[in-house]
Every structure is written in C-alpha cells, then in structure tokens.
Amino acid sequence: MKRSSIAVAAMLAMAWACSPKTTEETAEITEEVVVVADNSLSEEEKAAGWMLLFDGTSMEGWRAFNGDSTPPNWIIEDGAMKGLGATGGEDFGGDVVFGPMEFEEFEMEFTWKISPGGNSGVFYHVVEDPKYKAPYYTGPEYQVIDQLGFAQPLEDWQSIGADYAMYVPDYEGVVKPAGEWNTSKIIFSTQGSSYWLNGKKTVEFIPYSDDWNTRRNSGKWNDFPDYKIAKKGLIALQDHGDAVWFKNIKIRPL
C-alpha cells in the first residue's frame, strides 16, 4: 500500500473512533452498573463472606442488652432500624445487641442518620453481664453524633467518627447535617484498625499496641476497669435518648 493510502486509512479509523456510536455499539462498550438494594448483598459480597445483620423488615437477631427481647424503643421505619430515644438516654436499658454471634476481627459497614442535636454510637466486642449497665462499659465505640448541631461543645474525642475517648477523628469535609444519610465502616484487625465516614478514613490505630494501652489506661476509662477486657464480643447500637436510624448493616469476619 502506498504511503498516502496508509495515511488516509489512519484518518478514517480515527474519525470512526471519535464519531457518535449507535445504541447497539454503546451497549457493547458500556460497563454494566449493578445497583444493590438497601439491606441486601451482591453476589460478590456473598462470595467474599459478608453477612447482613438487618434485613430491613424485622428486628430478628436483635435484642436488648442483657435482655431476651427487643425493647419497645426500637422499631422498623421505611427499611431502617429506628431508635426512638424513648428511654431517657444511656444506662436506661434501651441499647440493643445482635445476639446470635460474637465477632473478633472483622470489617463492618452501616448506613445511619441522626436527629437534630442527637447522639448515638455503634459498639463492638461488647460483653454482657448484670454488672454492666450498658455496652460502653466494655466495648469500643464508633461515635455517631450530630456534629454540626449538638447543643453542647464537643471534646475532640467525642466527635463524629471517633474511636470514642481513644482516638480523635479527622472528619474534615465529610460531615453531613442531621437528617441526612451517612455511610460508615469499621475495620478491626490486630494488624491495623480504622474507622471511616462517607468514604474518608477518620482514625487508624494498632489495637493492644503501647500507644493503644496508654490511651486505654488513662482518662475516661479510669472509671471503667473492664473497658476492652474482651478481644471478641457482640455488636451493639446505642439509645442515647435521641432518635437515630440504621440500615445496610453488614459484616464479614477477617
């Protein structure tokens, strides 16, 4: 083929590549987007070992902390678990745990929203015993709070996405107003743990390291000697006296 013919062929090929495609051609090159409904798992998630802790329609598996049944302050509303905040806050028996099983190292994701001025939390490694009035006596907490509208000034270790009273979060740029849905993640591993909020890592730490033990043995937890006594335990959701919603609660052991 002559040089000029080669140049013409190249120009024609480039013009075809840049020209609008037919519907059939576009369908062939467009990657399919899979939308997963609330409170469900994709086939890929199932294969990776994820399990749902909430199906969107019932409180199956959830019961009162130190109890046998679901307390009346938790209901199902529009596919979410709603804590009514009707018990008056912490130590009033309104917290719930996922009772069927305990978790040690895990990755957990959940979607949540909080009422204006509200406060709540997600706990893990929770131990039940009549001597403990609430999950926070033993379990670490991912802080759920209305960061923008909370009535009192917050300590940095009380802020949204914190490892409560242990590690201060970096939440810059990802805080949403009360009433809007957030996505959160907890990764707990002895090799390295982290909390996430709306796609941003808020804290990271090495459990049981010298730094972790220094924080554990000072300040807030002086009055709670059994805080973090267990390396595995239950997942818990807090009723702190304010309305809060949770959905898409899923977890996989590591």
N, C-alpha and C positions, 0 to 999 in steps of 0.2 A: 504494500500500500504506500502511495506517495505521502511525503511529509504533510502536504496541505490537507490530504484526506484524513490523516490522523488527527490533525488539529480540529477539523470540522466535527469528527466523531466525538472528540472530547467535549467540545462546546455543546453538542446536542445532549450528551449524557448529563452534563451539569445543569442544563436547562430543565431536563426532566426531573432531576432530583429536587430542584427548587420550585417546581410548579405545584399548584394545588393538587391534592390527591383525591381520588374518588372515595366514596363511602366505603367500598369494599377494601380498597388499599389501606385506608386509615384504620379500619378494624383489624387488619392483619398486623400492623406495626404498633398499635396502641396496647400497652400493658394493662391487663385487667386489674382493676382495683376491687379488692374484696372488703366489703363493709360488714363488720361483725356487730350484731345487735347487742344492746345492753344485756348484761348478766348472762352472757354466753361465751363460749370458747370457739376459736377457729380450729380447724383440723390440725394446723401446725402447732398451736398451743397445746392441744391434747397430746400430740406426739412428743412434745417437749416436757410433758409431765405436769402441766398446770391443772389445777382443780378449782372449781368455784366454791366459795363459802356462802354464797347467797344467790338464789335462783330468780329473784325479782318478784316472786308471788307468795312466799311463805317465810316464816322465821324458823324453818326446820334446821336443826343443829344448833340454834342459839337459845341460850337460857340465861337466867340471872346469875351473876357472880355469886358463888356459894349457894346457889339455889337449884331447883329442879325444873322450873318452868320459866317461860318468857314473862318478864314483868310487864304490866299494862302500859307503861310509859314508852314502849316501842311498838310501832305499827308499820304496816306497809302502805306507802303512798306513791302512786304513779311509778311503780317499779323500783322504789328505793326503800331502804330501811330508814324510818324516821324516829329519832329520839325526841319525844315531846318536851323533854326538860321539865317534867311534871313532878319530879321527886324532891326538888329543892337543892340539887347540887350534889357534890361529892360526899361520900360517906352516908348517903341516904338510900343506898341499895338499888340504884337504878342502872348500874353498869351491866353489860351483857358480855358473855364469852361464847366462843364457838366451842361447844363441849365435846364433840366426838373425838378429837385428837389433838395432840401436842406437836409443836414444831421446834426444831433446833436451829439448823442453818437453813435459810430459805430466801426466796425472793417473793415479795408480796406487792400487788398493785391494788389501788382502790380509787374510786371517784367520790368526791364529797362536796357538800356546800354547807355553810353555816348561817344562822340567823344573825341579824344586825346586833353587834356587841357580844356575839356568842363565843363560847369556849367549849372545847371537847378534846378528844385525843384517841389515838389508836395505840394499844399496848401489845407486847408480846412477851413470851417467857413468864407468863402470869401463873402464880401458884395460888391454889385455893386452900383456905383453912379458916375456921371461925375466928382465929386471932387477927386475921387481916380484914379490915373493913372495906377495902377497895383494891382494884388491880394495881394501882400505883405503889402500894406498899412493897411489891416485889418486882413488877415488870417495867422495863424501859418504855418510854412514851415518844411517839411521833406527835408533835404538838399541832393541833387543829384549832384555829382561832380566827376571829375577825381582826386581822392585823391593823386594818385601817380605821375601824370603828369601835374598838374596845374602849370602854369607859375610863379605865384607869391606865396610867403609864405602865408599859411593859418592860420588864428587865430583858436584856438581850437574849438570855437563856430561856425566856418564856415565849419567844417569838415563833411565828409560823414556820413549820418545817424544822424546828429544833429537835435535837435529842434532849428532851426536857431536863433542865438543870444539870446537863452534862456537856453538850457541845452547842455552841452558838451558830445559828444558821446564816447563810448568805442567800437571802431571798430577793435581792435587788432585781427589779424588772419583771418579776413573775407573780406578784401579788394581785389578786382579783378582789373586787368589792364583795361584801356579804351578799349571799343570794345567788352568786354565780358558781358554776361547777368547776372544781379543780381536779387534776389528776395527780396522784401521789404514788410513791414507790419506796419500799424499804428493802434493802439488801442487807441481810445479816450473815456474815461469814467470819470465822476466826482469822481468815487471811486478809480481811478488809471489809468494812461495812460502810454503807452510805444511805442517806435519805435524799429523796428527790421531790420537787414540786414543779408541776407544769413544765416538765422537761429539763429542769435545772437541778444540778446537784447542790443541796443546801448544806449538808455536813458529810464528813467522812472520818472514820476512826478505826482503830485496831482494837477490838474487844480484848479485855484482860491484859493489855499492854501496861507498861509502867505509867504512861500518861493517863490511860483509862482508869487505872486503880487510884491514882492521885485524885482524880475528879470524883470517883466513887466514894472515896473516904474523906471527903471534905464538904463543908457547906450544907446544902439541902438535905443530904441523906444521913446526916448525923442522927436524926430523929427516927430514921427508918433502917434499923440494922439489918433487916432481911432483904433490902432492896438488891435485886440481881443476885439472889442466892442460887438460882437455878440457871442451868445452861440450856434448858428447853422448857416449854410450858404452853399455855393457852394464848390465843389471840383474844383481845377484849376491845370493846368500844365503850366510850365514856359518856355517861349522862352527867353533865356539869351544871344542869339547871337551865340549859338553853336548847332551843330546837336545833337539830342537826340531821343531815341526810347522808346516807352512804349507799353506793351501788357499785357494780362491777368489781366486787371483792374477790380476788383470785390469788392463788399462792402456788408455788412449786418448791419442793424440798431441794436443797443443794447438796 
